[in-house]
Amino acid sequence: MAAETGTQSDADVSETENLTLVQAVRDGLHTEMERDDDVVVMGEDVGKNGGVFRATEGLYDEFGEDRVIDTPLAESGIVGTAIGMAAYGMRPVPEIQFLGFIYPAFDQIVSHAARLRTRSRGRFSCPLVVRAPYGGGIRAPEHHSESTEAMFVHQPGLKVVVPSTPYDTKGLLTSAIRSPDPVVFLEPKLIYRAFREEVPTDSYEVPLGEAAVRREGSDISVYTWGAMTRPTLEAAENLAEEGIDAEVIDLRTLSPLDEETIVESFEKTGRAAVVHEAPKTGGLGAEIAATLQEEALLYQEAPVERITGFDTPFPLYALEDYYLPEPARIEDGIRDAVEF
């Protein structure tokens, strides 16, 4: 089946389904596999078992073992094979069961997938989407809750995407699969089944590299993504009762960053906070703060607050809630910036 081109706008969509975020992942994969025979799903238990979180459930029965491939437990081999398939002209979507297991494949991603276009002087691209559930909050064992998105953002040649809603999940995943270059697609598993949203049954794209303004405000700009979007919005609503009007920006794509939306919001409010669950040191919050310094210093009324996880390994059950930024801690950080 030849791949179609073009984007279907919201106005063209006639039917929707009420889906969770993980169901939107599965729907996005299904839609693209129907549309393009070159799209192949692969990974540990993605076939007959439908994936550790059931994100690929039913795809094996519908598309068969040649397009939904159960692999050995070997992350480097999974991604390395996918890179070869992508260079050959296919569009593989390998799944890594948890982001904390991706390190054996890190060399394949940064040394080969990210460099193929520049290494071949533009002769080859690498249309590859590496999917991985990430983040904490589900009481998982060690190595199951990492939030290391900054490592991939630092690597030229990679796009890094983190959805926070079912609608965005399907649309961003569609755009990622159609991208000619490699994408690391990180799925916040804490909100895999936290809520539902109407999602078009037809194909559509949410463009990569564009942030979304989830709440408009005038006193401070709060930047966040993934599972942290919901507690940040809750904190913003609570602070509104105190007279603090926070604008909440969901970045959606971490690389490339939507600097235009980031800076435009800051120029309106003059104050900023960044909320992420990754450790503070070297996290993306530092990059956003530096960007605001470089692009909008004369608008700055207060230091940029970073409301983050801690510079420790992700803790086990008893301290998990303490580690993750929750509405009360986010509210305290926003107050500090506003009252500076």
Secondary structure per residue as TSV (DSSP state, phi and psi in degrees):
chain	resnum	aa	ss	phi	psi
A	1	M	-	360.0	126.2
A	2	A	-	-73.7	143.2
A	3	A	-	-71.3	138.3
A	4	E	-	-86.2	165.0
A	5	T	-	-122.9	165.4
A	6	G	S	99.0	164.7
A	7	T	-	-118.2	135.6
A	8	Q	-	-92.3	123.6
A	9	S	-	-78.8	164.1
A	10	D	G	-56.1	-36.1
A	11	A	G	-64.1	-24.6
A	12	D	G	-85.5	-10.6
A	13	V	-	-86.5	125.8
A	14	S	-	-105.5	-26.6
A	15	E	-	-125.1	146.7
A	16	T	E	-133.8	164.1
A	17	E	E	-125.7	148.1
A	18	N	E	-89.6	101.2
A	19	L	E	-117.7	152.0
A	20	T	-	-80.2	173.6
A	21	L	H	-64.9	-42.3
A	22	V	H	-69.7	-32.1
A	23	Q	H	-67.6	-32.0
A	24	A	H	-68.5	-33.9
A	25	V	H	-60.4	-49.8
A	26	R	H	-62.6	-41.1
A	27	D	H	-65.4	-39.8
A	28	G	H	-64.5	-42.1
A	29	L	H	-63.3	-45.9
A	30	H	H	-59.9	-45.9
A	31	T	H	-62.3	-43.2
A	32	E	H	-72.2	-33.0
A	33	M	H	-69.1	-34.1
A	34	E	H	-67.2	-36.2
A	35	R	H	-79.1	-33.2
A	36	D	-	-138.8	114.0
A	37	D	T	-64.3	-17.1
A	38	D	T	-79.3	-9.8
A	39	V	E	-79.5	122.8
A	40	V	E	-129.1	133.7
A	41	V	E	-102.6	138.7
A	42	M	E	-150.4	154.4
A	43	G	E	151.1	-179.8
A	44	E	T	-74.2	119.4
A	45	D	T	66.3	18.5
A	46	V	-	-77.2	-16.8
A	47	G	S	-84.7	-99.3
A	48	K	T	-60.1	-34.5
A	49	N	T	-84.7	-13.9
A	50	G	-	76.1	16.9
A	51	G	-	89.8	154.6
A	52	V	T	-62.0	-32.0
A	53	F	T	-108.4	10.8
A	54	R	S	66.7	28.4
A	55	A	T	-73.7	-18.4
A	56	T	T	-116.3	19.9
A	57	E	T	-58.7	130.1
A	58	G	T	87.0	-15.5
A	59	L	H	-67.8	-36.8
A	60	Y	H	-62.0	-44.5
A	61	D	H	-64.2	-34.4
A	62	E	H	-85.3	-38.2
A	63	F	H	-109.4	-11.6
A	64	G	-	85.0	171.2
A	65	E	T	-72.6	-16.2
A	66	D	T	-79.0	-18.2
A	67	R	T	-118.8	-10.4
A	68	V	E	-128.5	97.3
A	69	I	E	-107.5	116.8
A	70	D	E	-75.5	129.4
A	71	T	-	-114.9	163.6
A	72	P	-	-64.7	164.0
A	73	L	S	-76.9	84.5
A	74	A	-	-158.1	87.3
A	75	E	H	-60.6	-39.3
A	76	S	H	-62.0	-40.5
A	77	G	H	-67.8	-38.2
A	78	I	H	-61.0	-52.1
A	79	V	H	-71.9	-38.2
A	80	G	H	-61.0	-43.3
A	81	T	H	-63.0	-41.3
A	82	A	H	-63.5	-36.8
A	83	I	H	-62.7	-43.4
A	84	G	H	-62.4	-41.1
A	85	M	H	-63.9	-40.1
A	86	A	H	-65.9	-41.4
A	87	A	H	-64.2	-28.4
A	88	Y	H	-77.6	-13.1
A	89	G	T	116.8	-0.1
A	90	M	-	-87.2	175.9
A	91	R	E	-126.4	75.7
A	92	P	E	-73.6	146.3
A	93	V	E	-125.8	84.1
A	94	P	E	-75.6	143.7
A	95	E	E	-108.3	129.6
A	96	I	-	-100.5	127.2
A	97	Q	S	-59.3	-37.8
A	98	F	S	-144.4	145.8
A	99	L	G	-58.5	-31.0
A	100	G	G	-66.4	-11.1
A	101	F	G	-98.0	4.6
A	102	I	-	-82.5	-11.9
A	103	Y	H	-59.5	-37.6
A	104	P	H	-60.8	-25.1
A	105	A	H	-95.0	-2.7
A	106	F	H	-60.0	-40.9
A	107	D	H	-62.5	-41.8
A	108	Q	H	-61.4	-40.2
A	109	I	I	-69.7	-49.6
A	110	V	I	-85.9	-29.2
A	111	S	I	-89.6	-20.6
A	112	H	I	-125.0	-59.4
A	113	A	I	-58.5	-48.8
A	114	A	T	-68.9	-20.7
A	115	R	T	-105.8	-4.5
A	116	L	H	-60.7	-40.7
A	117	R	H	-65.6	-47.9
A	118	T	H	-72.5	-36.7
A	119	R	H	-62.8	-36.0
A	120	S	T	-94.6	10.6
A	121	R	T	54.0	40.2
A	122	G	T	84.9	0.8
A	123	R	S	-73.3	-30.8
A	124	F	-	-128.6	146.0
A	125	S	-	-118.5	177.8
A	126	C	-	-134.7	80.1
A	127	P	-	-75.9	81.7
A	128	L	-	-128.9	136.8
A	129	V	E	-121.2	112.9
A	130	V	E	-92.8	110.3
A	131	R	E	-91.8	140.8
A	132	A	E	-153.3	125.6
A	133	P	E	-63.7	142.2
A	134	Y	E	-147.8	167.4
A	135	G	-	90.0	170.2
A	136	G	S	-104.8	-169.0
A	137	G	-	103.1	0.8
A	138	I	S	-115.2	16.0
A	139	R	-	60.2	45.3
A	140	A	-	-93.4	162.9
A	141	P	-	-71.3	-180.0
A	142	E	T	-56.9	147.7
A	143	H	T	73.4	7.5
A	144	H	S	-108.8	-0.9
A	145	S	S	-128.6	12.1
A	146	E	-	-62.2	151.2
A	147	S	-	-132.3	78.2
A	148	T	-	-108.5	36.4
A	149	E	H	-59.9	-30.2
A	150	A	H	-61.5	-31.2
A	151	M	H	-61.7	-36.8
A	152	F	H	-81.9	-33.6
A	153	V	H	-61.5	-33.0
A	154	H	T	-70.4	-15.4
A	155	Q	S	-94.1	111.6
A	156	P	T	-59.5	143.4
A	157	G	T	100.5	-10.2
A	158	L	-	-111.0	143.5
A	159	K	E	-102.0	143.4
A	160	V	E	-127.1	124.0
A	161	V	E	-125.3	137.3
A	162	V	-	-138.0	107.2
A	163	P	-	-81.9	161.5
A	164	S	-	-129.9	-3.1
A	165	T	S	-137.0	156.0
A	166	P	H	-59.7	-42.5
A	167	Y	H	-59.0	-50.0
A	168	D	H	-63.8	-34.3
A	169	T	H	-59.5	-50.4
A	170	K	H	-65.4	-44.2
A	171	G	H	-67.7	-40.1
A	172	L	H	-70.0	-39.0
A	173	L	H	-65.0	-39.1
A	174	T	H	-59.7	-47.5
A	175	S	H	-62.4	-38.4
A	176	A	H	-64.6	-44.4
A	177	I	H	-64.7	-34.2
A	178	R	H	-83.0	-8.4
A	179	S	-	-66.8	141.1
A	180	P	S	-77.4	-8.0
A	181	D	S	-123.5	162.0
A	182	P	-	-66.2	141.5
A	183	V	E	-127.6	133.5
A	184	V	E	-97.8	114.8
A	185	F	E	-109.0	106.6
A	186	L	E	-100.8	124.8
A	187	E	E	-108.0	118.4
A	188	P	E	-72.0	98.9
A	189	K	G	-68.2	-20.2
A	190	L	G	-58.1	-32.1
A	191	I	G	-111.0	20.2
A	192	Y	T	-53.0	-42.0
A	193	R	T	-128.1	26.3
A	194	A	S	-78.0	-27.4
A	195	F	-	-162.5	168.9
A	196	R	-	-119.7	161.9
A	197	E	E	-154.7	149.7
A	198	E	E	-69.7	126.1
A	199	V	E	-125.9	128.3
A	200	P	E	-57.7	138.9
A	201	T	S	-75.1	-26.9
A	202	D	S	-80.9	172.5
A	203	S	-	-75.3	140.4
A	204	Y	-	-157.4	161.0
A	205	E	-	-119.3	140.1
A	206	V	-	-103.8	118.7
A	207	P	-	-59.9	140.1
A	208	L	T	-73.0	147.0
A	209	G	T	86.6	11.0
A	210	E	-	-122.5	122.0
A	211	A	-	-79.4	165.5
A	212	A	E	-121.7	134.7
A	213	V	E	-85.3	104.9
A	214	R	E	-81.7	-27.2
A	215	R	E	-149.4	126.4
A	216	E	-	-83.7	144.5
A	217	G	-	-158.9	173.0
A	218	S	S	-125.5	-10.2
A	219	D	S	-97.3	-31.7
A	220	I	E	-159.8	146.7
A	221	S	E	-100.5	127.0
A	222	V	E	-117.3	119.5
A	223	Y	E	-104.4	133.8
A	224	T	E	-157.6	-176.6
A	225	W	-	-166.2	165.7
A	226	G	G	59.2	-140.0
A	227	A	G	-66.2	-18.9
A	228	M	G	-78.0	-8.8
A	229	T	H	-65.3	-40.8
A	230	R	H	-68.5	-49.1
A	231	P	H	-64.7	-28.5
A	232	T	H	-67.7	-41.6
A	233	L	H	-65.4	-38.6
A	234	E	H	-62.8	-43.2
A	235	A	H	-62.0	-41.0
A	236	A	H	-62.8	-40.3
A	237	E	H	-67.7	-38.8
A	238	N	H	-64.1	-41.3
A	239	L	H	-70.0	-26.5
A	240	A	H	-60.3	-29.4
A	241	E	T	-70.7	-19.1
A	242	E	T	-94.3	-1.1
A	243	G	T	92.7	9.7
A	244	I	-	-98.1	119.7
A	245	D	-	-104.6	98.4
A	246	A	E	-96.2	136.3
A	247	E	E	-95.0	129.7
A	248	V	E	-111.4	121.6
A	249	I	E	-109.3	120.2
A	250	D	E	-94.0	111.8
A	251	L	-	-66.8	-34.7
A	252	R	-	64.2	-51.8
A	253	T	E	-113.9	122.8
A	254	L	E	-90.3	-22.8
A	255	S	E	-148.7	115.3
A	256	P	S	-78.3	145.0
A	257	L	-	-74.1	145.2
A	258	D	-	-84.4	77.3
A	259	E	H	-63.2	-31.5
A	260	E	H	-60.8	-48.3
A	261	T	H	-68.2	-39.1
A	262	I	H	-59.9	-49.5
A	263	V	H	-72.5	-39.8
A	264	E	H	-59.7	-42.6
A	265	S	H	-65.0	-42.5
A	266	F	H	-64.7	-37.2
A	267	E	H	-66.0	-23.7
A	268	K	H	-79.9	-39.8
A	269	T	H	-101.3	-31.6
A	270	G	S	77.6	-1.7
A	271	R	-	-137.4	153.0
A	272	A	E	-149.5	151.3
A	273	A	E	-139.3	149.5
A	274	V	E	-122.2	132.6
A	275	V	E	-118.1	117.3
A	276	H	E	-147.4	156.3
A	277	E	E	-90.0	-9.7
A	278	A	E	-68.9	160.8
A	279	P	E	-55.5	154.1
A	280	K	S	-69.2	-46.0
A	281	T	T	-68.8	122.4
A	282	G	T	75.0	8.4
A	283	G	S	-76.7	172.2
A	284	L	H	-67.4	-20.5
A	285	G	H	-58.1	-36.2
A	286	A	H	-66.4	-38.1
A	287	E	H	-66.7	-40.2
A	288	I	H	-66.8	-41.7
A	289	A	H	-60.9	-41.8
A	290	A	H	-66.4	-39.2
A	291	T	H	-60.8	-42.0
A	292	L	H	-66.6	-36.7
A	293	Q	H	-61.9	-43.4
A	294	E	H	-73.4	-37.9
A	295	E	H	-101.1	-18.9
A	296	A	H	-148.0	36.7
A	297	L	G	-56.9	-40.8
A	298	L	G	-70.8	-10.2
A	299	Y	G	-92.9	-7.9
A	300	Q	-	-77.6	126.1
A	301	E	-	-105.7	-13.5
A	302	A	S	-159.9	158.4
A	303	P	-	-59.1	149.5
A	304	V	-	-76.1	124.2
A	305	E	E	-82.5	135.7
A	306	R	E	-113.7	115.9
A	307	I	E	-110.7	104.6
A	308	T	E	-139.1	179.4
A	309	G	E	-69.3	-175.9
A	310	F	-	-106.9	161.6
A	311	D	S	-79.7	59.6
A	312	T	S	-139.9	161.6
A	313	P	-	-57.3	149.5
A	314	F	-	-61.0	128.7
A	315	P	-	-77.3	166.0
A	316	L	-	-82.1	-169.5
A	317	Y	H	-49.8	-49.0
A	318	A	H	-62.2	-31.2
A	319	L	H	-107.6	5.0
A	320	E	H	-61.3	-44.5
A	321	D	H	-67.0	-31.8
A	322	Y	H	-70.0	-35.2
A	323	Y	H	-69.0	-44.6
A	324	L	S	-76.0	134.8
A	325	P	-	-59.7	125.4
A	326	E	-	-118.8	170.8
A	327	P	H	-51.3	-41.9
A	328	A	H	-63.7	-42.1
A	329	R	H	-68.9	-36.9
A	330	I	H	-65.0	-41.3
A	331	E	H	-61.4	-41.9
A	332	D	H	-60.9	-43.3
A	333	G	H	-64.9	-40.8
A	334	I	H	-66.3	-40.6
A	335	R	H	-60.9	-41.9
A	336	D	H	-58.3	-41.4
A	337	A	H	-70.5	-40.1
A	338	V	H	-71.5	-35.2
A	339	E	T	-92.3	3.8
A	340	F	-	-59.4	360.0
